Amino acid sequence: MQQELHRQYEANGFLRRGDHHHRHRGAQQPGDLKIKVAEGKVSKIKDINILGNKSFSKKELLDQFKLESTNWIPFQRSDRYSKQTLVGDLESLTSYYQNRGYLKFNVSSVQVQMSPDKADMYVTVNVEEGPQYKVSGHRFSGDTILTEDFLNVLISTPDGSRFSRKEATESANRIEAALSDIGFAFAQVQPLPEVDEDKREVKLNYYVQPGKRAYVRRINFSGHGGTHDETLRREMRQLEASPFSKSSVERSRTRLARLPFVEEPRSTPSRCRAPTTRST
């Protein structure tokens, strides 16, 4: 337990470690667990440096970080070192590059150093940008269900545009939403990049897995207190025994939210187990 407490404090910047003592009263029977914690002082980030960047300035890249080096702002908290925040910042940095064509961007290493008294932290991030790619086209594979003309309308990665993982993901999400409106509630679409290294181009293969068509067996309400079930059902646009429709569920949620006695309605679809048969 003491080691876990130390790890949690260190992950949140308390590297100038205090002491943690615990006392358990009662050897073989339930007792009280008392923990005395001396937190120590938090370590501050003195500098964050990025090496290997050529396409974007250090300032542009550091704007993607939540962590900051110590400055003149009073009561600053963003300069407190946190391992979790640093991991999130590196993900934001990766997204920044990959949404601007750098498909193979990579954070090659991260060094976190501290001063001898553990008061100051120095973070160095080494990056490999790689080449910038453009979109050469797209195609659909798997069980597409919908027509190709309809699917093309949902795509926001036009030929010749700079590759963007965000745009590819959003296009896939739109296809999933369209499939969910005709009953395929658990459809999955993956944008798979097919890379031409010589031309530095990417052809996006949207791989469609619609799954089985889902029907709404039962609509259940909870948390509505004394409100009659029929009052809520009148607002529903998703009907029982009908194919699941994401847009119908959303319209139903909006209508419920307009009722004066309903606050923040939420919907949660769940899979029903197939009925089992027993032989005798």
C-alpha positions, 0 to 999 in steps of 0.5 A: 500500500505504501509503495502504491501511495508513493507511485500515485504522488510521484505521478502527480508531481510530488517528487520531493517525497514526504512520508507515508505511515499506516497503522492497522489495529486488530491483527485477526479481526476488522480494525481501523486503518489509519494513514498519515501522509506528509505530501512534501512539495510539488515539483515544477516544470522549468522547461519543455523542449521539443527536438526533431521538429522541422515543419512546425515551430516549438511554440506551435507544438507546445500550444497543444500541451496542457503542461507548461513551464513555470512563468509569471502567472500567479498560482499557476498549476499547469507547471506541475509535473504529471505523468498522466497529463504528459501522456495526454499531451503526447497524444495531442501532439501525435494528433496534431501531426497526423491531422496535417498529413504526417501519417508516420509521425512518431515520438521516438523518446521522452526524457524527464530530468530533475534538478538535484533538489527535485524542485525543477523538472526538465522535459525533452521530447524527441520527434520523428516527423516523417514525410507528408502524405496526400489522399489519392482516393478512397474505396469501400470494402466489407459488407457495405450495405449502402450504395457507393454513391450514398457512401461517397456523400459521407466522405470528407477526404477528397482526392488530393487533400492533405491526409487527416486521421481526424477527417478519415475517422469522422467519415467512418463515423458518418457511415456508422451513423447511416447504418445505425439509422437502418437497424445496424446499431453496432456497425463498425467502419475502419479507415485503413490507409493503403500507402504508396511510399514512392508517391507519398500518397494514401488511398483510404479503404473504408472497411465496413462491418455492419453486424446483424440488424438490430430490432428494438424489443423493449423500451424501458424507462427508469428514474421517472418517479411518479410520471406515467409510463404512457406519458413518456412513450407518447414522445418516443419516435423509436418504436418497439418491434421496429429496426433500431434507428439512431436518429429516431432515438435522438429525436425521442431524447430531444422530445423528452428533454422538452417535457417540463418534468424531465432533465437530461434524458439519456439513452443506452442501447443494450444487446439482448441475448438470443433465446436458448432452446432446451431439448428434452 
